[in-house]
Amino acid sequence: MKLVGVSATLAGNKTSQAVHDVLAAATLIDSSIHTELIDLREYEVEFCRGEPLTYYNDDTWNVVKKILDADFVVFGTPIYQASISGVLKNLLDFFPEYAFKNKVTGIIVTGASEKHFLVPENHLKPVLSYLRGLVPSTNVFVHNDFFDVESDEIINDKIAKRIHHLAEEMIFLQRSIIERMRD
Ligand SMILES: Cc1cc2nc3c(=O)[nH]c(=O)nc-3n(C[C@H](O)[C@H](O)[C@H](O)COP(=O)(O)O)c2cc1C
């Protein structure tokens, strides 16, 4: 199975670290899982203009294709203005309505205010569900205080455990979907 992680920030390192940790937890649980981290800082994804994908640059095409080709996906976003990042919403605008059918779509977010811990539940889950992604019951909010100031590594044991649970649930759900499709 291939698990792709998307880090949807163009700014700091926290989101990519959080997504990286989900991918690392997944390979720890099952070493046969292939992972890839798509850090959107490394791609020039264009603004979605509602045109067919062939009208966009190679980076846009590649990012969308990598996500469509994955068995399952974890989306990471910082909270921006009490919502998801604009780059994540823009990326999601490229996908057709059934893009995530039979795919588990996990969520991990970073933020500076714990008051916004339900933002992914209210702003991201509906979009992923609209695209037919199966969103796990575990989602992870990582407050900025839980990152090491120097290295941006996650230094809180409870968060590390939640990340492990998220990876575990995603693998369980994705395996179940694949088995059901085989029947
Ligand atoms: C433009 C902007 C808006 C933000 N708005 C919020 C917000 O509404 N709520 C919150 O909890 N954090 C907010 N933050 C803080 C970021 O979510 C937080 O610092 C995050 O960990 C940054 O992730 P990154 O290092 O991966 O870029 C905002 C940051 C920026 C730059």
The ligand as a MOL file (V3000), in Angstrom:
LIG
                    3D

  0  0  0     0  0            999 V3000
M  V30 BEGIN CTAB
M  V30 COUNTS 31 33 0 0 0
M  V30 BEGIN ATOM
M  V30 1 C -1.5000 33.8800 8.2840 0
M  V30 2 C -1.5490 33.0370 9.5290 0
M  V30 3 C -2.7420 32.8430 10.1710 0
M  V30 4 C -2.8120 32.0420 11.3170 0
M  V30 5 N -4.0180 31.8510 11.9290 0
M  V30 6 C -4.1020 30.9950 12.9820 0
M  V30 7 C -5.3600 30.7240 13.5870 0
M  V30 8 O -6.3940 31.2700 13.2220 0
M  V30 9 N -5.4120 29.8450 14.6170 0
M  V30 10 C -4.2770 29.1860 15.0800 0
M  V30 11 O -4.4030 28.3480 15.9800 0
M  V30 12 N -3.0630 29.4550 14.5330 0
M  V30 13 C -2.9490 30.3320 13.5090 0
M  V30 14 N -1.7350 30.5860 12.9150 0
M  V30 15 C -0.5270 29.8960 13.4480 0
M  V30 16 C -0.1330 28.6760 12.6270 0
M  V30 17 O -1.2350 27.8130 12.4020 0
M  V30 18 C 0.9370 27.8520 13.3460 0
M  V30 19 O 2.0280 28.6840 13.6860 0
M  V30 20 C 1.4060 26.6540 12.5400 0
M  V30 21 O 2.0350 25.7350 13.4060 0
M  V30 22 C 2.3670 27.0380 11.4170 0
M  V30 23 O 2.7200 25.8590 10.6930 0
M  V30 24 P 4.0080 25.7660 9.7480 0
M  V30 25 O 5.2240 25.9400 10.6410 0
M  V30 26 O 3.9660 24.3790 9.1990 0
M  V30 27 O 3.8850 26.7980 8.6960 0
M  V30 28 C -1.6340 31.4230 11.8170 0
M  V30 29 C -0.4110 31.6510 11.1640 0
M  V30 30 C -0.3590 32.4490 10.0340 0
M  V30 31 C 0.9660 32.6770 9.3430 0
M  V30 END ATOM
M  V30 BEGIN BOND
M  V30 1 1 1 2
M  V30 2 1 2 3
M  V30 3 2 2 30
M  V30 4 2 3 4
M  V30 5 1 4 5
M  V30 6 1 4 28
M  V30 7 2 5 6
M  V30 8 1 6 7
M  V30 9 1 6 13
M  V30 10 2 7 8
M  V30 11 1 7 9
M  V30 12 1 9 10
M  V30 13 2 10 11
M  V30 14 1 10 12
M  V30 15 2 12 13
M  V30 16 1 13 14
M  V30 17 1 14 15
M  V30 18 1 14 28
M  V30 19 1 15 16
M  V30 20 1 16 17
M  V30 21 1 16 18
M  V30 22 1 18 19
M  V30 23 1 18 20
M  V30 24 1 20 21
M  V30 25 1 20 22
M  V30 26 1 22 23
M  V30 27 1 23 24
M  V30 28 2 24 25
M  V30 29 1 24 26
M  V30 30 1 24 27
M  V30 31 2 28 29
M  V30 32 1 29 30
M  V30 33 1 30 31
M  V30 END BOND
M  V30 END CTAB
M  END
